[in-house]
Amino acid sequence: MSDIKKISLKPAKCAVDLGDGSERGFYVNQDYILRKLLRPHRAINIMYCYYPLDETWPKRAQDAFADKEVGFAWDYPYDNYFPYLGGLNGKTDGEPFTCMQDIRKHGQDVILTMTVDPHISDEHIKAIAKDLRPYGRLMLRLNHEATGDWFSFTKRASYKEIADFFLHFRDIFAVEAPNVKLILCAGAIENSGSGKLEKEEDFLEAYKNTDIWSIDDYIALNWGWPYEVAEKDNNSHKLTDPKVIYKKAKDSFNRLMELSGGVKRPFVMSELNVDGDVTGQELQAKIFNDFIEEVKKDGEGWFSGFTMYQFRDDGRLGLEQTDFNNKNEGIEQPLLKTYKNIIHDDFFKPQIKDEGSATLPVTLRWGGSEDADGFGMELSFEGQPVFAEVNFEGSLKDANLMMEINGSWIYKAPGATFADLMPAFYNKPLTGPCKLSLNFFAPPADGKNAETSKKDWDVNYYTSLTELPKVRLRFEPVMKLDK
């Protein structure tokens, strides 16, 4: 084992985010997802709604209106996402805060998608900002798919009013929670050939003043789910050539640049997948990979990232499908293996950079999944290990750590004294002697940044370590059977 070195975590060429829970499925804990995929995401997207002026709030719509006859997912008086339980007169010890803490402990940023009644007062907005400020570089996707007509906020206000509400929300957050970036998920380029975005005039100022541009688009989708099964003789579904979807996204970005006078902002696709209800699960994986090939071969760097919708789905829009015999379990889909290969491609992986030698004590800074300082320990391998493990004693026992080795990531929770590194070698066996760096980063132990007197408290979280963990490597079994 050599001396330790400083390392930093930097953005990937293209970020990958993951949806985890929505009206179509429950949140799945990050330990499970990390074990399945062997790396964290740039961010995890969770989806909630906030309609506090409604009489039945904060009940979920499907429960509040259980006797209402529904023929479409959004036929309720307010959106059927899980309720955001914070805000004015709310509490921060339930959802979505428990999920946000789980996400950040595991070295990921939070994308909070939230549909909000556009008639709430400034006091409500300020309360939400206060709720979210301790969660670092959070991205808030407010009133997404804003040029559609299915969400409740589009039935309560005009498109211009929705755009103005977005701008007003952003102005308040700039003061109350400046660490939070707002995502405007609105219209893509029109299919009419006009060269304009949907509802372009209404959202013009919002396009010019948001932090991040976004569109949602599905290469295949059964939007009639769960009330209509996709069949050849009905039409609540679609399938589009992935090259057409990619071009539409690029044309949308170029139009946004034009409207903004050449100012470039990050452009993401906040919901992307191929619906297995339309294509079947085998073809679903192939078509999604075809889209990814378009991203990789472009080379112009305009496409900042995408969110896979989603990890576990009650239908066929997930890497897993909910097991209806036991809804706490999921059934892996062919798409999961394809997706796992994609996110372990260097094009989509965050970069770990060597920043020179370090000495104890070492201070680790967590600014987010694309901006963190950690340390690495160089380990010598004779070949494929039989045992590879890390033990944490003394003050290290309480540390919250994300570890990376051989391209895979392992989580160590506060209180854990042991971590098995072998899954990193099952996935990618060593073929001979080599040296590998065991890399450590320290996200917030409880998922939140504690307010301090430091100006950067809401962005940077610091951990100081005075000792190193003990690594055990063995390249032969302890015992073998005699032949």
N, C-alpha and C positions, 0 to 999 in steps of 0.2 A: 504494500500500500504506500503510495507516494504522498507528498504534501497535498493539502487541499488547494483548490483553485476557485477564483471567482467566476461565476457564470451569470448570464442574463438571458431572459426569455423575451423573444421578439416575435412580431407577427409572421404568420404564414403568407405565402404568395396569394392564397385565397383562403379566407376563413371558413370554417365549418361550424355551424350551430345546430342544435337539436331541439325539436319540440318535445316536451314531456308533459302530457296531460292537456285535455281540452274538453269540449262538449262530447267528444268521441272516445274518451278514455281517461283513466285515472293517472295521477302522477306516480312514477316509478322512482324509487330511491337511487341515489347516485352510486352507492356501493355496487348495486346490481349492474347498473349500466356500465360502470368502469370495468367490472370483471368480464362482461360480455365483449366490450369493444377495445379494452386495453389502452385507452388514452382518453384524456378529458377533451371537451370541446372548448372552442373559444367562448361560447355562451350557451346557456340553456334557456329556451323560450317557454314561459308558462303563461296561461291565458285566463283572465278574470274579467269580471264586469263590476260596475259601480253605478247603481241606480237608487241612491239613498232617499230620493224624494217620493218613491213609490210606496204605497201602503204596505205591501207584503215584504218589503226589503227587511233583513238580508236573506230571506229564503232563496234557494236556487229556484229558478223559474219552473222547472219541471215538477218540483215539489209544491210550490206555491199555487200552481194552476194544474194540479193533477187531474182535475175533472174536465179540463178544457180539451176539446177535440182538436188534434193537431195532425196536419198532413205534410208539414215541412219543418225542418229543424229550427227555423227561426220564427215560428208562428206564435210564440209566446209574447206577452206584453213587454217583457224585457229579455235580453239575451240569455241563453241557457248555459252560459259559462258559470263556473263556480264564483260565488260572491267574494269580492275583495272586502275583507272584514275590518280593515283599518279605516283611515279617513276621519272625518269629523265625528266625534263621539264613538269612534270605533276602538278596536283593540289590536295590538300587534303581537299577541301570543298565539295566534292561529294562522290560518292561510291568508295570503300566500307566504307569510314571513317564515314559517317553518321550512317551506320548500326553498326559499331564497337562501336561508342559512345553510341548508344541505348542499345547495349548488356551489356556494362560495367556499365552503370548507374543502370542497373537492377541486379547488383550483380553477374554477370557471366563473365567468361573469354572468349576470342575470339579464335576460331580455324579458321585461314584463309587458305582455300584450294586454291592454285593458280597454274595453268599451265603456264609455262614460257618458252619462246624461249631460248633454251640452248646456243644460239650464242650471247646473249647480253653481253655488256662490263661490267667491274667491276664498272664503274661509275653508270650504271643502278642498279646494286645490292646494292651499297652503298646508292643510293637514296631511294630504297625501305626500307633498314634498317633504315634510318633516318625517313621515314614516320611512321614506326611501333614502334619505340622505346617508344613513350609516352603511349603505350597501355598495359603496365604492363606485366603480365605473359602470353603473347600471344603465341599460338602454330601455327607454319607455316607448313602446309602440302604441300610441294613443289613437283610438278610433280607426282601426285598420280597415282596409278595403273601403275607404271613405267615399269612393265614387259609386259604390254599389247601392242597392236598395233593400237589402235583407236585414241588416242590423237595426236595432230599435232606435239608435241615435239618428239614423237617416230618415226615420219616420217622424221624428220630433223637431227637426230643424231643416232648413234649406242647406244645399251644398255650400253656399257662401257662408252661412252661419257656422257650419261645421268647420270650415277652413279658418274662420275668424276665431272660433273657440280654440282651435289648435294653437294659433299664434298667441292668444291670450294666456293659455296654459303654459306655453314655452316661456313667455315673458316672466311669469311668476316663478317658474322653476329656475330661471337664470339668477334670481335673487335668493330663493329659499333652498335650492338644491342644485348648485351649479355643477356638481359632479355628474348629474344625470343628463344623458344625451337623448333627444327626442327623435324618433323615427317617424317620418311621414310616409305611410303606406297608402297611396292613392292610385290615381289612374295611370295605366300604361298607354302606349301609343294606340290610337284608334285603329280599328280594322277597316275603316272606310277609305283609308289612303289619303286622308287629309294632312297627314304629317303632324297632327296635334295630339296632345294627351287628352284622355277623357276628362271632361269638366275642367279644361285647362284654365279658362278665364276665372272660374270661381276659386281655384286653388293656387293661382299665380304667386301671390305673396307668400303663401305657406311654402311652396316649392323653393322660393328664394331664401327663406329664413329658417328652414329646418336644419338639423345636424346631419341627418342621414336620409337618403332617398331609398324607397323600397317599393316593390310590387309583389303581389302574390300571383302565382300562376302554376297550374297543374298541367303536366303533359297529358295525363289522363285523369278524369274525375267523374265519379257518380255522385252528382250533387243532390240526387233524390234520396240518398241514403239517410236514415234507415227505413224510410217509408216506401221506397221503390227499389226493387231489385233490378239491376241493369240487365236488360235483355235486348236482342236484336230488334224486337218489335216495339220498343219504347224509346224515349229520346231525352231522358234527364241525365245524360252522360256524354262525354266527349273523349276523343283521342286525337292529339296533334303531333305532327312530326317534331321531334325534339330540336331540330335545326331551326324550325319556324319559331318555337318558343324562345330559343336563344337569341335569334335575330330581333324578335319583338322586345326583349329585354334591352338589348344593345341600342336599338332605335330609341327606346324610352330614355335611356341614359343620355344619348346624344341630344335629344330634344330638351331634357332638363338642363344640360350644359348650355344650350343655346338660350333658353329662357333666363338663365342666371348670369348671362354675360360672360361665359367662359369659366365661371367659378366651379371648381370640381369638388364634389362631396362624395363620401362613400356611397356606393350603390349596392344594395343587397336584394336578394329574393327571399322574403321572409317566410314563405310557405312554398315548398317545392316537393313534388313526388309524382309518382305514376300510380294510379289507383288500380290495385289488383282486381277490384270488382269489374273493371272494364277489360283488362288485358289477361287476367290470370296471373298467378304469382311468378311463374318462370319468366314470362315475357316482361313482366313488371321490372325485374332486376336488369334485364338486358337494355331496355329502353332508357332506364335511368342512367346506366353507364354510358350510353350513347350521348346523352346530354353532357355528362362530365367530360367526355372527350372533346366536345366543342369548347368547353371552358379552358381546358388545358392547352389546346392548340392555338387559341386566339392570339395571345402574346402581347396584347395592347394594355393590359393591366387596369382596365376600367371596372372589372367585375370584382367587387370587394369580398363577397361571400354569399352563402346561402344557408337556409335553415331547412334541414330534413324534417318534414312533417310526417309522422312523429315516431317516438320510440315504440310505444305499445298502443294499438288502436283496436276499438271494438269492431271495426270493419276491416278493410284491406289497404289502409293507408299507413301502415306501421312496419317497422323492422320486425316487430312481433305482433301477433294477433292475440287479443285477449282470449284466454281459455275460459269458456263459459261454464265449464264444470267447476272451475275455481278461479274466480276473477282476480285473485292475487297473483296469478301465474300468467305467463305468456307463452305463445307457441312461435318459435323462431321461423321466420319466413326466408325464402331464398335471397331476398333483398338484403338481409342483414349481412351475409357473407360478402356480397358485392360491395356494400357500403363500408364494411370494415376494411376491405382492400383499398377503397378510395381514400379513406381518412388516414391510412398509414402510408400513403404516397407522399413523398417529400414536398410536392406542390401544395398540399393541404395541411402539412404539419407545422406547428410553431417552431421557430428556430431557437436552438440553444447555442449561445455564443460564449467562447472562452474569453474571459476578461483579465487573465493573468493570475499570479499566485495570490494566496490569501493566508492569513494566520488566525489562530484562535485568540480571543473570542471573535466570532464572525456575526455580522448583522445581516439578516435577510430582509429584503423589502418586497412586499407584495403590493404592486400597483394595479394588478389585473392580469388576465390570462395572456396579454400581449405586451406586458411591461412589468417585469419582476427581476429581482436580483437574488441569486442563490449561491450555492457552492457545490463543487464536485469532488469526489474522491476517486482517484484512478486505481482500478483493480486489475490484477494480472490473472488471466485464465489460461489453464493448460489445454483447454478444449471445452466440450460440452460439460457443464457441471452436473453433479448428482445432487448436491446440496448447495443452495445459495440463499442465504438468509441474513437478516439484520436484527440485532438486539439493541434495545434502547434502555439505558439505565440512568439512574440519578435524575438530573433535571430534564433529560431528554424524554423521560416517560410522559410528561405533560405536553410535549410539543405536538403541533398539528402539521404534518408534512406530506407533501406530494413528492414521490421519488420517480426518477426516470432512469432506465437502463435498457440497452439493447433495443431501443425503439418503443418500449412499453412502459406504462406508468402504474405505480402501486401507491395506494393511500395508507397513511398511518394516522389513526385518530388519537386525540388526547387520551392518555391512559393505556394505550396499547404498548406493549413492551417487545413485540416481535412482528416482523414482516417477512413473508416468504417471497423471494424474488423469482422462484422457478417458473411461474407463468410466463415471464418474459423470455424464457428459453424454450419452453414448449412451443411457443408461437414462432420462434425464429432461432432454431438450433445453431450452435457454434460448430464450425467444421475444423477448427484447429486453434492453436495458441493465439491469443490476442490480448490487447489491453482495452478495457471499457471504463467509461466514467459512470459512476453512480451519482446521479445529480439530485439535489435537494432544493425544494422551494417550500415556503411557509405561508400559506394563505391564512386568513383569520381563523382562530381556533373555534369561535362560535359563529362564524359566518358574517360577523359585523365588524365595522371599524368603530372603536370606542372614541367618543369625542374627547379631544385633549386641547391643550393650548397651542399645539402646532397648527400652522396654517393649512397643511396638507392632510390633516387627519381624516378627511372624508374620501381621500383617494389612496393614500399610502398607509400600509400596515407593516409594523416593524417587529421582528423577532430576533433576539440575541441568543446565540448558542455558545456555551463555554467548553463543551466537550463533543467528541465525535462518537457516533454509534459504533458498535462492534460488528464486523462482518465475518461471517463464517462461509468459506468456500471449500468444497470437497469435490474431488473429481473421480473418486472411486466409492463404491458402496462400503459401508462400515463392515458388512459381512457378505460373503457370497457362498453359494452352495458349491461344494466340491464336485467336480465332474467324475 
